[in-house]
Amino acid sequence: MKPMNVEYLMMDASILLPPTGTPLTGIDFVKRLPCGDVEKTRRAIRVFFMLRSLSLQLRGQPETQLPLTREEDLIKTDDVLDL
């Protein structure tokens, strides 16, 4: 892993400000506190997937269950749709 670049972090003013909990500030979702039930749920799901990925990586196991869709089941550009 690369060492953390403090100069790069200090260039972002939203990191230097106290944490805000409202989306009206214009600060990205990943750099502020969640506001409301939907954002709290979204943050919890995001943390779950990051911890799951870290757990698999530390155990040296490959990802076998995600993504939930198979590549061959996705609709391609020139596919004919039976409506």
Buried (B, 14 or more C-beta within 10 A) or exposed (E): EEEEEEEEEEEEEEEEEEEBEEBEEEBEEEEBEBBEEEBEEEBEEEEEEEEEEEEBEEEEEEEEEEEEEEEEEEEEEEEEEEE
